Structure formats: structure tokens, C-alpha cells
Amino acid sequence: MEIRKKLLYQFISIVAMILLFSSLSVYFSFSGGRKQEFYDRLGSKAKMVAQMLIDIDEIDAELLKRIEKNNPVSLPNEIIIIYDYQDKIVYSTDDNQLLAISPELITEVRLKEEVQLKQMPYEILGQFYTGKYDRYVVFAAATDIFGLMKLNRLRIIIIVVFSISLIIVFISGKIFVSRALNPISYIMAQVGAIGVSNLNARISEGNGKDELSQLAHTFNKMLERIESAFKTQKNFIANASHELRTPLTVITGHLEVILMKARKNEEYRKTIISVLGNIKNLNHISNRLLQLAQASSEFSEADFSLIRIDEILWQAKKDVQKINDNYQISINFSESIDDEYKLKVNGNEQLLRTAISNIIDNGCKYSGDHTSEISVNNENNNVIINFSDKGIGISEEELQMIFQPFYRAKNAFCTKGYGIGLSLVEKIMKLHKGKITVKSELLKGSTFTLALPLYS
């Protein structure tokens, strides 16, 4: 069932229940009041007749009948019956014996002093009356014609009003639901209009305060992630194709030239060495691309563990110096780090090791003396790692570009590289909820800073 219809039916049901409860309350309240008022009138009439017959000596049964026959305030279809202590009738206007008064009923009145009952179409009130000389039981019965007519008219009015109200509620409910869901329909239309060609489009967030605005904001955040992932994938494919195509073209050219005619062994050897070098470059680029793809994927808490950052630093230093034994790497720890818990972070050991190795390798590679100085301290519940070098530096205009995949600074083209390392480091830091910043000055060197939240 559509949400629109479901909301409409729920709205109608709730209002209908409220109207029904209110109508029944009014009806039964009026019905109870009518009944009590009529029995009060019966009681007054019964008491008045009994007093006239029993307490006034000048009035006997016959005279009382004539008086009551011409009484203009008599109740409709009124019947009065009075019994003495021997349960004999001393006064009765029930000439046709319309009421069935049993001895048990008389006894019940004597015990309870007042009894209310119905014998259709009569409502009967039995009262115990004590006169000057004896005790009597008085029954007064009548038909509340006017009260029942009012009650019936009220019932018709309630049914008509209830029916008309439901029609009005249905119409107003449709308008209400339509207006309530219009913003959702508008959001759906905007979302449906966004495709691959316009991922930069965003949904209107309205006033930015209600739940629909929050929903639109959530959609926009999701679109930002999708757009970022799409651009990353597009750039990755384009750049990766370019980087892989160059060594493959060189390898193909070398092999085609060497196969054009028979050559000396030395020429074959030189060609094989050149091809092997290009294959190693391809292998290195492939490994970096795999690391970049791994860092770009989503990690769960299950992939993280409690690790010590000092151990990662020593391992990364060993990895870098294993490939380049002429690199000089120094690691210094602040005196404020007097507890091993100030070095513990929650993360993926392999990824953090890769990130730190990349920064160390860059610092040594672009420094004339191939040195990198590392300092470690604590700040604001983070472990701070500074990587300083005395290399070629980076211009201020290019600082914001160096974290893009395959981007290389203009003054770095004379040094072998692929422009993948720093983008890889940035993605790894984002996965660990950390941050990477850089300060640099041309021809004086650079300082890269990693901030990782301590384990808590």
C-alpha cells in the first residue's frame, strides 16, 4: 500500500475514533441524565400522591382519583399504585392492570426503600413511604415520551454529524497528506533527475531545520561521496592507463626493433636489461596501484587492531633502508612520552607501515644528503609524527595539489617517481581518522606531519 493511502486511512481512523468516542459520551451522558430526571419526577409524584392520600384525612381514594384525573401536570400514561403493610392495594389508577407487580417486588422495595425498573413501555419507580399511622409501598409508572423523543432526535443528529464529519475528514485528510508528502515527492523527483552526467547536482535542503531537510542533507552527503568516488575512479583509470602504457610502449618498441634482424649477443643483452627495467617499473606501479585501491576501499573495525606506532616506525625505517642502504633516517621521541599507551593507536598495521614508508622514502629521495628526521610527541590526545627533510621543497601553489593521484610537482620530474605515494598516504590517514599536513619552502625542505588519535 502506498504511504499516501496508509497515512490517509490512519488519519481518518484516528479522527473517526475521536468523533465516535465524543459522540457516544454525549449520547450516554444525555441518556443517563434523562433517565435520572424522569425517575426524580416519578419519585416526586409518588411522594405527593402518597402524602395526599395518607396524611390528609379529608382526601380518600375516590377523591384523589378525580383530582389526579384533572391534574394538568400528570406524566404521560401515569399510573400510581399504593400498597399497605399487608400488601393490599389502597389506591390504584391502573384500572386495566397494565403493571405486573409481584409480592417479591414489593418485598424488595421494603428492603431497599427504592427500586427502579422497566416494564415496556413503562418506567417504574417503587418507593417505601412511612405515613402517620403505617408504612406503605408506592409504585409510580409513566412513559417518558418527550425525553425519549429528544434522545432519539439526538441519536439522529449524532449519526448525521458523524457521517458528514467523516466526509469532511476524508477530503481534508487527502489535502493534508498531499501537502505533507509533496516535499518528499519533490525530493524524489530531484533524486531521479541526477545521473552520471550531472553528479555535481544537489537536492534543495529547504529551511534546513525539519526532518525532510535533514533527509535532503543526508542525500547530498551521499551524492558527494558518490561523486568523489566516481571522479577518483575516472582519474584512476585515466592516469593508470597512461602510466602503464608508457613502459609497455617502450618494451614493445625494444622487442620489435631487436626482432627486425639478427644481432650480436651484446645487443640482445642490452635490450633484455632495458626490458627488464621497464618490467620492474610496471611491477612497482602495479603494486602502488593495488595499495591505492586497497586504501580507497572501506575498512571495518575487524580490520583494525591495537598497535604501537614506534614499532611501525622502526619497521618502516628498516623497509626503506633495505632497498636504499644509503638513506639516513633518524627517529627521536619526545620526553613527554613516558608511557607506552601514548604510542598506541587503533589501526591497520600494513597500511600505516606503507604510509610511513612512503613519506620516509620521499624525504630521503628528494634530499641532497638523502636524510629524513622523524620526531614523535603527543598533543591533544593524538600522537604527532613529524617527517623533516632538506630537499627541493614544494611551491605554495602546488601544496594543495600534491595529494592528488599521479600529480608531481614541477621541480620533481628530474627524480624518478609516479605521483602515487602522497595520495596513498592521505587515503590511509582518512581511514584511520587521522590528518596529514605539510609545510614547505622551495630549496629548503619540507615537513610532513601525521596526527593519529590515540587508542582509548
C-alpha positions in Angstrom: 0.0 0.0 0.0 1.2 3.5 -0.8 2.4 5.6 2.1 -0.1 8.3 0.9 -3.1 6.0 1.3 -1.7 4.5 4.5 -1.4 7.9 6.1 -4.9 8.9 4.8 -6.5 5.8 6.3 -4.7 6.2 9.6 -5.7 9.9 9.8 -9.3 9.0 9.1 -9.3 6.2 11.6 -7.8 8.3 14.4 -10.3 11.2 13.8 -13.2 8.7 13.5 -12.3 7.1 16.8 -12.2 10.5 18.5 -15.5 11.6 17.0 -17.1 8.3 17.9 -15.9 8.5 21.5 -17.1 12.1 21.8 -20.5 11.3 20.3 -21.1 8.2 22.5 -20.0 10.2 25.5 -22.6 13.0 24.7 -25.3 10.4 23.9 -24.9 8.3 27.0 -24.5 11.4 29.2 -27.7 12.8 27.9 -29.4 9.3 28.2 -28.3 9.0 31.8 -29.4 12.5 32.6 -32.9 12.0 31.0 -33.4 8.7 33.0 -32.4 10.3 36.3 -34.5 13.3 35.7 -37.6 11.2 34.8 -37.2 9.0 37.9 -36.8 12.1 40.0 -40.2 13.3 38.6 -41.7 9.9 39.3 -40.4 10.0 42.8 -41.8 13.5 43.4 -45.2 12.4 42.0 -45.3 9.2 44.1 -44.4 11.1 47.3 -47.0 13.8 46.6 -49.9 11.3 45.9 -49.0 9.2 49.0 -48.9 12.3 51.2 -52.3 13.4 49.9 -53.9 10.0 50.5 -52.3 9.0 53.7 -51.6 12.3 55.6 -54.7 14.3 54.6 -57.8 12.8 56.3 -60.2 14.8 54.1 -59.0 13.0 50.9 -59.9 9.5 50.2 -59.0 7.2 47.2 -62.0 8.2 45.0 -61.5 11.9 45.6 -57.8 11.6 44.9 -58.5 9.8 41.6 -60.7 12.7 40.5 -58.1 15.2 41.5 -55.3 13.3 39.6 -57.6 12.8 36.6 -57.8 16.5 36.0 -54.2 17.3 37.1 -52.6 19.1 34.2 -49.1 18.2 35.3 -49.6 14.5 35.3 -47.0 12.4 33.5 -47.8 10.7 30.2 -49.6 7.3 30.8 -49.2 7.8 34.5 -50.1 5.0 36.9 -49.9 5.2 40.7 -50.4 2.1 43.0 -50.1 2.2 46.8 -49.9 -1.0 49.0 -50.4 -1.1 52.7 -48.4 -3.2 55.2 -50.5 -6.3 54.3 -49.6 -5.8 50.6 -53.2 -4.8 49.8 -53.9 -2.1 47.3 -55.2 1.0 49.0 -55.0 3.2 45.9 -54.6 2.5 42.2 -55.1 4.2 38.9 -54.2 1.0 37.0 -57.8 0.1 36.0 -56.6 -2.1 33.1 -53.9 -3.8 35.2 -51.1 -2.9 32.9 -48.4 -3.3 35.5 -47.4 -6.6 36.9 -46.4 -6.0 40.5 -45.3 -9.2 42.2 -45.1 -9.8 46.0 -41.3 -10.3 45.6 -41.0 -6.8 44.1 -43.0 -5.3 47.0 -40.7 -7.0 49.5 -37.7 -5.7 47.6 -38.9 -2.2 47.8 -39.5 -2.6 51.6 -35.9 -3.8 51.9 -34.1 -1.3 49.6 -36.6 1.6 50.1 -36.3 2.5 46.4 -36.3 0.3 43.3 -36.1 1.4 39.6 -37.3 -1.0 36.8 -38.8 -1.2 33.4 -41.9 -2.9 32.0 -42.1 -1.7 28.5 -43.3 0.8 27.7 -43.3 2.0 31.3 -40.5 3.1 33.6 -41.4 2.2 37.2 -40.2 3.6 40.5 -41.0 1.8 43.7 -40.7 3.7 47.0 -41.1 2.9 50.6 -43.2 5.6 52.4 -43.8 5.9 56.1 -47.1 7.7 57.0 -48.5 8.9 60.2 -50.0 5.6 61.1 -48.5 2.9 58.9 -45.9 2.1 56.3 -46.8 1.9 52.6 -45.2 0.9 49.3 -45.8 3.3 46.4 -45.3 2.5 42.7 -45.3 5.3 40.2 -45.1 4.4 36.5 -45.2 6.5 33.3 -43.8 6.8 29.8 -41.2 9.4 29.1 -42.5 10.3 25.7 -40.8 13.7 25.4 -37.5 12.6 26.9 -37.3 9.5 24.6 -38.2 11.7 21.6 -35.3 14.1 22.5 -33.0 11.1 22.9 -34.0 9.7 19.5 -33.5 13.2 17.9 -30.1 13.4 19.5 -29.2 10.0 18.1 -30.2 11.1 14.6 -28.2 14.3 14.9 -25.1 12.5 16.1 -25.3 9.9 13.3 -25.7 12.7 10.7 -23.0 14.9 12.1 -20.6 11.8 12.4 -21.2 10.9 8.8 -20.8 14.4 7.5 -17.7 14.8 9.7 -16.1 11.7 8.1 -16.7 13.1 4.6 -15.0 16.3 5.7 -12.2 14.5 7.3 -11.7 12.4 4.2 -11.4 15.4 2.0 -9.2 17.4 4.4 -7.1 14.3 5.0 -6.4 14.0 1.3 -5.4 17.6 1.2 -3.3 17.3 4.4 -1.5 14.1 3.2 -0.9 15.6 -0.2 0.7 18.7 1.2 2.7 16.7 3.8 4.1 14.4 1.1 4.7 17.0 -1.6 8.2 17.8 -0.3 9.1 14.1 -0.4 7.8 13.8 -4.0 9.9 16.9 -4.8 13.0 15.3 -3.3 12.2 12.0 -5.2 11.9 14.0 -8.5 15.3 15.7 -7.8 17.0 12.4 -7.0 15.5 10.8 -10.1 17.0 13.6 -12.2 20.5 13.0 -11.0 22.6 10.7 -13.2 26.2 10.0 -14.3 26.2 13.2 -16.4 25.2 15.5 -13.5 26.6 14.0 -10.3 27.5 17.6 -9.2 23.8 18.4 -8.8 22.4 18.6 -5.3 19.0 18.4 -3.7 17.4 21.5 -2.2 17.6 21.4 1.6 14.7 23.8 2.2 14.8 25.6 5.6 17.5 23.2 6.9 15.6 22.6 10.2 12.9 19.9 9.7 13.4 16.1 9.1 12.9 16.5 5.3 15.8 19.0 5.2 17.9 16.5 7.2 16.9 13.8 4.7 17.9 16.1 1.8 21.2 16.9 3.6 21.9 13.2 4.0 21.2 12.6 0.3 23.6 15.4 -0.6 26.3 14.0 1.6 25.9 10.6 -0.1 26.0 12.3 -3.5 29.2 14.0 -2.5 30.8 10.6 -1.7 29.5 9.1 -4.9 30.8 12.0 -7.0 34.1 11.8 -5.2 34.4 8.0 -5.8 33.3 8.4 -9.4 35.9 11.1 -10.1 38.6 9.1 -8.3 37.7 6.0 -10.3 37.7 8.1 -13.6 41.0 9.7 -12.8 42.5 6.5 -11.6 41.6 4.7 -14.8 42.9 7.6 -17.0 46.2 8.0 -15.1 46.8 4.3 -14.6 46.3 3.7 -18.3 48.8 6.5 -19.1 51.4 5.3 -16.6 51.1 1.7 -17.7 51.0 2.5 -21.4 54.4 4.3 -21.4 56.6 1.3 -20.2 54.6 -1.1 -22.3 55.2 1.0 -25.4 58.9 1.1 -24.6 59.0 -2.7 -24.1 57.1 -3.3 -27.4 59.4 -0.9 -29.3 62.6 -2.5 -28.0 61.3 -6.0 -28.8 60.1 -5.0 -32.3 63.5 -3.4 -33.1 65.5 -6.3 -31.8 63.5 -8.8 -33.9 63.8 -6.9 -37.1 67.2 -8.6 -37.9 69.8 -10.9 -36.3 72.0 -9.1 -33.8 75.0 -9.7 -31.6 74.7 -11.2 -28.2 75.7 -8.0 -26.5 72.9 -6.1 -28.3 70.4 -8.8 -27.1 71.7 -8.5 -23.6 71.3 -4.7 -23.5 67.8 -5.0 -24.9 66.8 -7.6 -22.3 68.3 -5.4 -19.5 66.3 -2.5 -20.7 63.1 -4.5 -21.0 63.7 -6.0 -17.5 64.0 -2.4 -16.1 60.7 -1.5 -17.7 59.0 -4.6 -16.3 60.3 -3.8 -12.8 58.8 -0.3 -13.2 55.5 -1.9 -14.3 55.6 -4.2 -11.3 56.3 -1.3 -9.0 53.5 0.8 -10.5 51.1 -2.2 -10.2 52.0 -2.7 -6.5 51.4 1.0 -5.8 48.0 1.0 -7.7 47.0 -2.1 -5.7 47.9 -0.3 -2.4 46.0 2.8 -3.6 42.9 0.7 -4.4 43.1 -1.1 -1.0 43.4 2.3 0.8 40.4 3.6 -1.1 38.2 0.7 0.0 36.0 0.7 3.1 37.5 -1.0 6.2 35.6 -2.3 9.2 36.7 -2.3 12.8 37.6 -6.0 12.3 40.5 -4.9 10.1 42.0 -2.7 12.8 43.9 -3.7 15.9 45.8 -2.1 18.8 49.3 -1.3 17.5 52.3 0.7 18.8 53.4 3.5 16.4 57.1 3.2 17.5 57.2 -0.4 16.3 55.7 0.7 12.9 58.3 3.5 12.6 61.3 1.1 13.2 59.8 -1.4 10.7 59.3 1.3 8.1 62.8 2.5 8.5 64.1 -1.0 8.0 62.0 -1.5 4.9 63.2 1.8 3.3 66.9 1.2 4.1 66.7 -2.4 2.9 66.0 -1.0 -0.6 68.3 2.1 -0.3 71.1 1.5 2.1 72.5 5.0 1.6 69.4 6.7 3.2 70.0 8.2 6.6 66.9 8.0 8.9 66.8 9.3 12.5 63.9 8.8 14.9 63.5 10.9 18.1 60.9 10.6 20.8 59.7 13.4 23.0 60.4 13.2 26.7 56.7 13.7 27.3 56.2 10.2 26.0 56.8 8.3 29.3 54.1 5.6 28.8 53.6 3.0 26.1 49.9 3.9 25.9 50.9 7.3 24.5 52.2 5.4 21.4 49.2 3.0 20.9 46.7 3.6 18.2 43.9 1.6 16.7 44.7 0.8 13.0 45.8 -1.4 10.3 49.5 -2.3 10.6 50.1 -2.9 6.9 48.5 0.4 5.8 50.2 2.5 8.4 53.6 0.9 7.6 53.0 1.7 3.9 52.1 5.3 4.6 55.1 6.0 6.8 57.5 4.2 4.4 56.2 6.4 1.6 56.9 9.6 3.5 60.3 8.5 4.6 61.2 7.4 1.1 60.1 10.8 -0.4 62.0 12.7 2.2 65.3 10.8 1.6 64.8 10.7 -2.2 64.4 14.5 -2.7 67.1 15.5 -0.2 70.6 16.1 -1.4 72.1 14.2 1.6 69.3 11.5 1.5 68.3 12.1 5.1 65.0 12.2 6.9 64.5 13.3 10.5 61.5 11.9 12.4 60.2 13.3 15.7 57.4 11.8 17.8 55.3 13.6 20.5 51.8 13.8 22.0 49.3 16.6 21.6 45.6 16.8 22.2 45.2 13.1 22.7 46.9 12.4 19.4 50.3 11.0 18.5 52.1 13.5 16.3 54.8 12.3 13.9 56.9 15.0 12.0 59.0 14.0 9.0 61.5 16.7 8.1 63.9 16.8 5.1 66.3 19.3 3.4 65.1 18.6 -0.1 64.0 20.6 -3.1 60.8 21.8 -1.4 57.3 22.4 -2.8 55.9 25.7 -4.1 53.0 27.2 -2.2 50.8 27.0 -5.3 51.4 23.2 -5.6 50.9 22.3 -1.9 47.2 21.6 -2.3 47.8 19.5 -5.4 50.4 17.0 -4.2 47.8 14.7 -2.7 46.1 14.1 -6.0 46.9 10.7 -7.6 49.7 10.8 -10.2 50.4 14.5 -9.6 54.0 15.5 -9.4 55.5 18.9 -8.6 57.2 20.7 -11.4 60.6 20.5 -9.8 60.3 16.8 -9.1 60.4 15.5 -12.7 64.1 15.1 -12.6 63.7 12.5 -9.9 62.2 9.1 -10.6 58.6 8.7 -9.2 55.0 8.1 -10.1 52.9 10.6 -8.0 51.1 7.9 -6.1 52.7 7.9 -2.7 51.3 11.0 -1.1 47.7 10.3 -2.4 48.1 6.9 -0.9 49.2 8.3 2.5 46.3 10.8 2.6 43.7 8.0 2.0 45.3 5.8 4.7 45.2 8.7 7.2 41.5 9.3 6.4 40.8 5.6 7.0 42.4 6.0 10.5 40.6 9.3 11.2 43.9 11.0 11.2 45.3 14.0 9.4 48.3 14.9 7.2 49.6 18.4 6.8 52.7 19.8 5.1 54.9 22.9 5.4 57.4 23.5 2.7 59.8 26.1 1.3 61.5 25.9 -2.1 65.1 24.7 -1.9 65.0 24.5 1.9 63.0 21.4 2.5 59.6 20.1 3.7 58.0 18.9 6.9 55.1 16.4 6.7 53.0 15.9 9.9 50.8 12.9 10.7 48.3 13.2 13.5 46.7 9.9 14.7 44.2 9.6 17.5 45.5 7.6 20.5 43.7 4.4 21.5 41.1 5.0 24.2 
